[in-house]
Structures are given as C-alpha cells and as structure tokens.
Amino acid sequence: MTAPVLDTALCRLTGVRHPVVQTGMGWVAGPRLVSATAEAGALGVLASATMSLEQLESAIREVRERTGNPFGVNLRADAADAEQRVDLLIREGVRVASFALMPDQRLIGRLKDADVVVIPSVGARRHAEKVRAWGADAVLVQGGEGGGHTGPVATTVLLPQVVDAVDIPVIAAGGFFDGRGLAAALCYGAAGIGMGTRFLLTSDSAVPDAVKQRYLAAAAGDAQVTSRVDGMPHRMLRSALTESAESTGRLRRLPGALRHAAAFKAMSGMSWRRLIADGLAMRRAKEMPWSAVLLAANTPMLIREALVRGDADAGVLPAGQVVGLLDELPGCAELVEGIVEDAARVLAGSAGLVSRAES
C-alpha cells in the first residue's frame, strides 16, 4: 500500500516524499540507517561529528550507492575543519546540510551559492530569527523532550514561537514518534517532524539488539536530563554510569575524560591540534570552562561504548522522553508509511469535526 501524500514546504524544499526527518545521531545515523530512511521517502541525515573527513566522504558515497533519493549531512558548525566539510558536501552534491549548532553567515552563504539546502537546529526563537536573516532555508526546532543535548523549553511552547517568528519551513523535533504527532505539528504550522529515538529503535538501525531492548524496556521517566556527564544538559537513559556521574565531582571525572578523548583521537585519526582547536571553538561558542570542555570531549566515546560496542552500563544512552512509548522495532519503510497514513487519517478526521460543527 502506498502512503498518502502530505505535500509540505519541507518536501518541496528538499525533494523528499514525506515530511519526516531522521536526525543526525552520532554513531547511529550512518549509511545503513540514512539510506533506509531515504528509500522510505523521508529525509535521512548522516551524523558527521564522529567521522573524520575521509570517513565522511566514504559514508556519503556509500549512501549514494544504496539510494538515489535525497539525503543530508549534519555538521558541527564549530568544528575546526567545518569549511573543508562544507567543501566536501558541495563537491559530492549532497542535497541538505543541517547543523547541530548555529552556523555563521559565511558558511550558510557558501552552501546556498552551491544550491545546498541549509537547515540549522535551534533551541530558541532568537536563534531562528538570526539564521533566517543569514539565509537559512529552514530550521529544525527541538524542544526539551528530545534526546541528547537539549534545552529546557517544551516543544509545544517553543514550536509556535518559532513558527510565528520566521517565514521559512520549521521542522518540529522533541517528543515525536507517530502520526498523531506529525498531524499535531502540521496543525501548529510546522512543515514536518524530526525524530531521533524513534529511528534509533528500528530494525535498520545498527545499534546492537541488546541495547535496543534496554531502550524498549525503559519508561518515559528513565530518560533524565543531567549535566554531570559532559557539563551540558543531556537527556539520556539512567545507567550505572549516570548514577556514578551524579555522585562524583568534576575533578575526579577528568582523568577518565582525558583517556576517552585520547581514544577518540586515535579512533578518528584527528590530531591533537585539531582536537584542541575544536575544544577552543566549543569553549567560545558555549562559554564553557576548560573542565567542562574536557568532559564534553569525553562524550563521543561514551556514546560509542553503548551504541556501537553494546556496553549500556559503561556508556551513554541518549534518549528522548518518547522512549517510554516505544515497544517495537519496525523497519524505516514500515515506520514512515505508518506515520504518514496515521497523520492523514487524523487530519481528515479533524476536518470532519469542523464540517459537522458548521452544519
């Protein structure tokens, strides 16, 4: 059965069939998941922050071998080699560039000159207004319900603020997992939804099955926000590691953070100069003390420990609050088609209510 068409500004902007975005999750959003999402008609987004430049080039080419549909790449705007990564996207003809942090005007201009769609992620109305003024094509707005690094404002409060503030497509993220959510987002004025946890928990995700079961067993309250792991508000599942972090001071955690940073350097092929440059950029962008920057450098390896190596208690399990509502592992095609069908049904039912009221 072919899913109905919900043709929104997001679909027309990016060339996808359905107004659904799989967000760029480090270690999770690799070629396998991104290509499956793209084949399902949604927008898959490669997570590049945990890849070297060479690994990113290889991943882009692998996705293109698997699908002819549009896809995107998520970039860290504060990365020391952000310009080289932008050059790579332009050279490889990637359709969409998304940003985990607000990019500067120059990067947006370079991408737009090459006809690449630019979609920054924002957590506040003023940030949406700023990137719109700089030429961004759309924005993704994540409310506090979302997994990973997140803000304090709920999606239902943040989303209408941003929709009212800018005249470009707005993608709603944080708390979405089904067709009812997509219908609600469209009614708020959004052009689509972004989902991370829901796509992590699919059969196309490369996360180890035992870890997926850990997610499926979780309740909504198990997805807690803590700043103790890496110095920034981060929503993740409770684990032995988070419990230890909550009871251990920052200074006692620094030696381990340095070991993990060194391991990330070796694994990624990055130089110490590059890692230090990234740390300086993060410190400036987020006004963080050096101790917090060192803890933040720890995070990629902690996430890898859980989501790649499968040791859920030794690593970090980023999770949105919707984790407590998920109990199955559909494929991306089944997931996207079901969401769109349910959204169309909800929207049609709402139109019927209006019609009956008027009669």
MONOR-V548233 format. One record per backbone hydrogen bond with DSSP energy under -1.0 kcal/mol. CO is the residue of the C=O (numbers start at 1). NH is the residue of the N-H. Records with the same first field share a line. If there is no record, write none. Layout:
# MONOR-V548233
CO = NH, NH
This chain:
# MONOR-V548233
8 = 12
9 = 13
10 = 14
11 = 15
18 = 20
19 = 193
20 = 43
21 = 195
23 = 25
25 = 28, 29
28 = 30
29 = 47
30 = 34
31 = 35
32 = 36
33 = 37
34 = 38
35 = 39
36 = 40
37 = 42
38 = 41
41 = 18
43 = 22
44 = 72
46 = 74
48 = 51
52 = 56
53 = 57
54 = 58
55 = 59
56 = 60
57 = 61
58 = 62
59 = 63
60 = 64
61 = 65
62 = 66
63 = 67
71 = 96
72 = 46
73 = 98
74 = 48
75 = 100
76 = 79
79 = 82
81 = 85
82 = 86
83 = 87
84 = 88
85 = 89
86 = 90
87 = 91
88 = 92
89 = 94
95 = 117
96 = 73
97 = 119
98 = 75
99 = 121
104 = 108
105 = 109
106 = 110
107 = 111
108 = 112
109 = 113
111 = 116
112 = 115
117 = 97
118 = 137, 138
119 = 99
120 = 140
122 = 142
124 = 128
125 = 129
126 = 130
127 = 131
128 = 132
129 = 133
130 = 134
131 = 136
132 = 135
139 = 171
140 = 122
141 = 173
143 = 146
145 = 321
148 = 235
153 = 144
154 = 157, 158
155 = 159
158 = 162
159 = 163
160 = 164
162 = 166
169 = 139
170 = 191
171 = 141
172 = 194
173 = 143
178 = 182
179 = 183
180 = 184
181 = 185
182 = 186
183 = 187
184 = 188
185 = 190
192 = 172
193 = 21
195 = 23
196 = 200
197 = 201
200 = 202
208 = 212
209 = 213
210 = 214
211 = 215
212 = 216
213 = 217
215 = 218
219 = 222
220 = 223
222 = 224, 238
224 = 236
226 = 234
227 = 231
233 = 150
234 = 226
235 = 148, 319
236 = 224
239 = 243
240 = 244
241 = 245
242 = 246
253 = 257
254 = 258
255 = 259
256 = 260
257 = 261
258 = 262
259 = 263
260 = 264
261 = 265
262 = 266
263 = 267
264 = 268
265 = 269
271 = 275
272 = 276
273 = 277
274 = 278
275 = 279
276 = 280
277 = 281
278 = 282
279 = 283
280 = 284
281 = 285
282 = 286
283 = 287
289 = 293
290 = 294
291 = 295
292 = 296
293 = 297
296 = 299
298 = 302
299 = 303
300 = 304
301 = 305
302 = 306, 316
303 = 307
304 = 308, 309
305 = 311
310 = 312
317 = 237
320 = 323
321 = 324
322 = 325
323 = 326
330 = 203
331 = 335
332 = 336
333 = 337
334 = 338
335 = 339
336 = 340
337 = 341
338 = 342
339 = 343
340 = 344
341 = 345
342 = 346
343 = 347
344 = 348
345 = 349
346 = 350
347 = 351
348 = 352
349 = 353
350 = 354
351 = 355
352 = 356
353 = 357
354 = 358
355 = 359
